[in-house]
Structure formats: C-alpha cells, structure tokens
Amino acid sequence: ILKSLVDSQIKDAELRVEVSKSDLDKYIEGDAPQQINTATNTIIVRREQLQRAQDKLDWTLQLFKKGYASKSESEADSLSLMQSKISLEQSEEDLRLFIKYDRPKSQRKLESAWEQAKMELDRLKQRTSNQIAQAEADLRTRQRSLELTLEKLNELKQQLENSRMKAPQDGLVVYASSNPFGGGGGG
C-alpha cells in the first residue's frame, strides 16, 4: 500500500514538474513574443492613425485658410491628432514596460515554479524512500517477532505434551488431603 501511494505521489510530482516546464516554455516561445508582436502591431496602427490625423489636420487648416472649413473643424482635427499622439505614446510605453518589467518578472516566476516543482519532487523521492525503508525494516522486525513467537508456541506445546502423566492402569486418582487429622469434614 505504501509503495503504491508513493508511486502515485511521485507521478503526481513529476507531472507538476512537466507542466511547470511546459508553462515556462510556452511563455518564452509563445506568449511573450505574441504579446510583443501584438503591442508592436498596435504601435504600427497607431502611427498610421497619427499620420492620417496629421494629414487631415493639415488639409483642414488649408481649407480653413481658404474659408472652406470652420474653426471648429480644425479644432476637432487638432484634438483628434492629440488623441492619436497620446494613444501612440501609451502603446509605446506599454511595450517598453512589458519588455523591461513584465516579461522578466513573469518569466522568473515561471522559472521559479519549475525549480520549486523539481525540488519538491527530489524531496518527495527522498522522503518516500526513507518511508519505504522504514516500513520494510518494520516488516522485517515484525516477521522476526512472529517467528520467535511461533518458536515459543511450539516449545510450549512440546512442554505441555511432555508434562502429561499417564497411569499404568485404569483407575481413580485420589489426591492427598492437607488436613492433618484425617479424612472427614466434621471432626
């Protein structure tokens, strides 16, 4: 039972090591590059949006100078340009923070989880090895104790067999009385 339980615990710990390694590899090879790619694509799109907003503002200002656009249209286009600049700066900052802080922190956490799982597996193997050795020693001790008890039982059976007295003939056994005055009870 103990060996079966130990095997189950070790397989479970090995699975945790395998899963934590897989999580680390997935993050390094998949999740982190994908996040960088997504952030980079967002930056590209926001740069294009910024350029379009700039072009639109330039066009609106030309039309405003000629009297074909209102001041509110040029202000709206100016606001749109400012929003595009802010969005681009925010996206660039998000990417910078991810690369500098979030990616290393997440990777280190996953590496630590993998290391912890490996160390726990090693500790479990050592602990269960000791438990099995102790259980086997207890079993040997109990087996030897049983053998000694069976030997003693056989010895006592032999003594019992040797202590039986057999009368040379059939008859009645009379025990001597301990009363010094003789037989009866009244006397």
Secondary structure, 3 states (H helix, E strand, C coil): CHHHHHHHHHHHHHHHHHHHHHHHHHHHHHHHHHHHHHHHHHHHHHHHHHHHHHHHHHHHHHHHHHCCCCHHHHHHHHHHHHHHHHHHHHHHHHHHHHHHHHHHHHHHHHHHHHHHHHHHHHHHHHHHHHHHHHHHHHHHHHHHHHHHHHHHHHHHHHHHHHCCCCCCCCCCCCCCCCCCCCCCCCC
